[in-house]
């Protein structure tokens, strides 16, 4: 059986309202309501996954949790890589298990995510501490068709991870924050 492959691009937007209106105008339909996602990226000191540009993530998504392995991205304008994901009962316990196995959380990030679909394409509207992004995930043809319907050329595609985007944001704004999380009162 072939490994599942993730193919995606991000498109920056000035704000969630503009992004949502564009998505709906392009014919997408609501799928999952807006909710907070808390992601933790894990690695180990010996034989780090980051050396291979791989990722191990535990995501708490509302009342659900997932563990995901992402393989090395292939070169190109879209991010394409192996993705293995499964739901888990308790994200906190999974993090504890990973820590017992020698992994540690090296980066945390949060975003409010609302999801839409159009055919087999999943469209995520992400409101993050560093800006608003629309993520298109599906086949190359579906991504290109949706991007065109959004009025966005391939030159607008962002293939960076949220960690890479956060690092660029930190440099541009002189921030010393270590994690991409919302300020808490």
N, C-alpha and C positions, 0 to 999 in steps of 0.2 A: 504494500500500500504506500502511495506517495505521501510525503510529509505535507501537512497543510502549509500554505504559503500566504503570508500577509502582504498585500499590496496597498499602499496608501500614500496620500499627499495631504499636506496641511495648506490652508489658504488663510492668510491674515485678514481680519475685518476690523473696521474702526470701533464697532460695538456690537453687542448681542442682538439688538433690535434690527440693525441693518442686515446682519447675517441671517437671522430667522426669516425676515421678509424675502430675501433672495432665495433661500432654500425652498420656501413655500411657493414662490412664483415659478420656480423651476420644476414644480410638480411633485415634490417629495411630500410624504405624509408622515405625521407624527407616529413614533414607535415607542419610545421610552421617555417618560417625563423627566424634567430637570431634577437632578440630585447631585449631591456632593460625592466625588470619588477621591479617596485617599490612597495614594500609591507609594509603595516602598520598594526601592531597588536594592537587591542584595548581592553581595560578592564575598569572596574569601581572600585571605592574605596570600595563601599559596595557590598557584595556578589560577589567577584571577580571570573571571569571565570577560572583564573589560579589555584584557589583552587581545581577545579574539573579537571584540565589539559585540559580544553576546550579552543578553540581559536576563536576569531572574527577577520577577516582580511578584509582589503580593499586593492585590488591590482589594480594598474594601469599598464597595459600590452600594451605597444605601444600606439595605439589610442583607446584601449578598457579598460573597467574597470569592476571589479567584486567584489561582497561582498560574503564572505564565512564564514560559521560556521562549526567548526570541533569539534566533540565530544571527549570524553575521549578515549585515545588509549587502545586497548586490549593488554594484555601481549603476547609476542611472538617475533620471529626473524624478522617478518615483522610488519610494522606499519599498524594496521587495526583500523579504526574508522569511525563513521558517518561523512559524509561530505554533507553539503547543500550549493550549490553555485548558484548564478544567476548573469547575466550581468546587469550592471547599466549604465545609460547614462553619468554620470559625477562623477568620484571617489572623487573629491574635495568636491562636494556638499554632497555626502554620508558621508564623514568624518565630515562635518559640522553638518549634521543631527545627527550623532552618538554622537558628542560632546554635542549637545543640550539635548540629552537623558541621559547624565551623563557618557559617555565613554570618554576615553582619549587615545592617542597613547602612548604606553609604549615601543615599539620596532619597529624600521624601518630596513628593509634590502633590498638590491638590488642584482640583478643577471642578467647576459645576458643569455637568454634561447633560445635554438633551439630545436625543437621537431621533432620526428620521430615516425613512427608506424610500427608495425609488427602484422598483424591480428588485434585483439582487444587491444593489448598492446600499451601503450603510453610510449615512451622513451624520456626523457628530458635530454638534455646536458646543465648543468648549470655552468656558469663561474661566480664565486663569489669572493668577496674580500678575502676569506679564502681558496680558492682552487676550483678545478674542480670536479664536481660530476655528475654521470649519475643516473637519477632517473627512476626507472621502476614502472609503475602503471598499474594494471590490476588484473587478476585472479591469484591465487597462482600458478597454473600450468603454466601460461604464463610467470610469473616472474621467476620461477625456470628454465624453458626451456631457456629463454633469458639469464639469468645469466650463465647457463651452456655453452651456445653458445659464451658468452663473455669470457669464461674461468675463471669465478669467482664463487667460492664456497659460500655456505650460511655463512661461517665464515667471509666473506668480507662484509656482509650486514650491513648497518648502518640504524637504525630505528630512530635516533635522528632527531629532528626538526632543522631548520637552527638556531634558537635561541640557542638551546643546543650546537650545533656545534660551534657557535660563542663564547659561554661562555668558552668552552674547549680551543678554539684557544686563547682567551684573557689570560687565565691562563697560557697556555704554552709559550706565547710570552710576558707576562708582560704588556699587552696592557691596556690602560684605556678608549679605545673607548666605547661609549655607544650603538652605532648602527653599523650594518654591511653594510656600504655603501662605494662606491668607492670614492677615493679622488678626489676632484674637483680642477682644476688648478686655 
